[in-house]
Amino acid sequence: RTLTSEVSSAAVGIPHRIALTFEQPIKGEALRQALIDTRSNIVSGPDELGVYIVEIPVPPMSTDEQFINSIRSISGVQSASFTH
């Protein structure tokens, strides 16, 4: 028996890749909480410029602009933009 719940991608949105930078110095707790709050997975980073590439499910009822603005409003996030 599995104790996790199955959540369809339609319920949480389709994953998109986002380039994120954080205010420095970033506390590990702040980075961890931002990833948990957004259901993100780190794909790569940080690179030499401090950019992380994360995969985040975008809610289906959210526009790209609304979603990016919500990510930018997270404490410690310096910039966020969609990437390929």
C-alpha positions, 0 to 999 in steps of 0.5 A: 500500500502506498502512502502518497497520493496520486495528483494528476498533472492537470490538477497542478499544472504542466511543468515549465522550466524557470531560471531563478536567481536569489538575493545573496547571500541566500539562506539554505532554509529560504531556498528550501522553502521556496522550492517546497512552496512551488513544488519545484525540482532543481534541474541545474545550478547554481551556475557561475552567475548564481542562476538555478534552473528549476522545473515548476508546475504552472497552475492551469488557471494562471497566466504566464505573467501571473505565475512569474509575478507570484514566483518573484514575490517569494521572499529571497527571489531576485529574478525569475523568467521562463527558459527552455 
